[in-house]
Amino acid sequence: MIDLDRLETRLRADLAAALGVSPDAVYLGEQPQRVQRSGLEVWIEPTGSERPEVDTVLLRYELRLRLKTRPGVRRTGVEPALTLRQQAEALRERYDGTRAFANEVPQVVACALEVLDASAEDTGYEQSVELRVLVQ
């Protein structure tokens, strides 16, 4: 049986390392946190599970990469939406078709990641990806 807490803790740590953000910028929950930080944060939203076979479970998460900006601060340089898209593509390369966390969570059989459409918000930018984790 999968230890869901262990898997989600490992996912949070791996995402923080992959994106170069502090661990407290990656959080899991049903709702986004109301934080007063600027920069990149990752909201991991569990979106369900299913049993494709008797001994396996497919877990679904929506990873929302959110670039938070301070009101009144004008950003220059690279377009934030492009930066988020590049981060999402890097995550796709890291997780899609792999057995992420297999050393720490051996029940992981495979991962798949799909980059979803981007959207703009008043407080920043957001890029979503769907992560599917097949476990035994």
KAVENQUI-V367052 format. One record per residue. RES is the residue in three letters. PSI is psi as a letter, one per 20 degrees, with the letter a starting at -180 (999 if undefined). BURIAL is I if it has 24 or more other C-alpha atoms within 12 Angstrom, else O. Layout:
BEGIN
RES_PSI_BURIAL, RES_PSI_BURIAL
END
This chain:
BEGIN
MET_q_O, ILE_p_O, ASP_n_O, LEU_h_O, ASP_g_O, ARG_g_O, LEU_g_I, GLU_h_I, THR_g_O, ARG_g_I, LEU_g_I, ARG_g_I, ALA_g_I, ASP_g_I, LEU_g_I, ALA_g_I, ALA_g_O, ALA_h_O, LEU_i_I, GLY_k_O, VAL_r_I, SER_q_O, PRO_h_O, ASP_i_O, ALA_i_I, VAL_o_I, TYR_q_I, LEU_p_I, GLY_r_O, GLU_h_O, GLN_q_O, PRO_q_O, GLN_q_O, ARG_n_O, VAL_q_O, GLN_l_O, ARG_q_O, SER_q_O, GLY_a_I, LEU_p_I, GLU_q_I, VAL_o_I, TRP_o_I, ILE_o_I, GLU_o_I, PRO_p_I, THR_j_O, GLY_r_O, SER_r_O, GLU_r_O, ARG_n_O, PRO_h_O, GLU_r_O, VAL_g_O, ASP_j_O, THR_q_O, VAL_p_I, LEU_o_I, LEU_p_I, ARG_p_I, TYR_q_I, GLU_p_I, LEU_o_I, ARG_o_I, LEU_o_I, ARG_p_I, LEU_o_I, LYS_p_I, THR_q_I, ARG_p_O, PRO_p_O, GLY_i_O, VAL_p_O, ARG_p_O, ARG_q_O, THR_r_O, GLY_c_O, VAL_p_O, GLU_p_O, PRO_h_I, ALA_h_I, LEU_g_O, THR_g_O, LEU_h_I, ARG_g_I, GLN_g_O, GLN_g_I, ALA_g_I, GLU_h_I, ALA_h_O, LEU_h_I, ARG_g_I, GLU_h_O, ARG_h_I, TYR_h_I, ASP_o_I, GLY_j_O, THR_r_O, ARG_m_O, ALA_q_I, PHE_j_I, ALA_h_O, ASN_g_O, GLU_h_O, VAL_n_I, PRO_i_O, GLN_i_I, VAL_p_I, VAL_g_I, ALA_q_I, CYS_q_I, ALA_q_I, LEU_p_I, GLU_p_I, VAL_p_I, LEU_r_O, ASP_q_O, ALA_q_I, SER_q_O, ALA_q_O, GLU_r_O, ASP_h_O, THR_j_O, GLY_b_I, TYR_q_I, GLU_p_I, GLN_p_I, SER_q_I, VAL_q_I, GLU_p_I, LEU_p_I, ARG_p_I, VAL_o_I, LEU_p_I, VAL_q_I, GLN_999_O
END
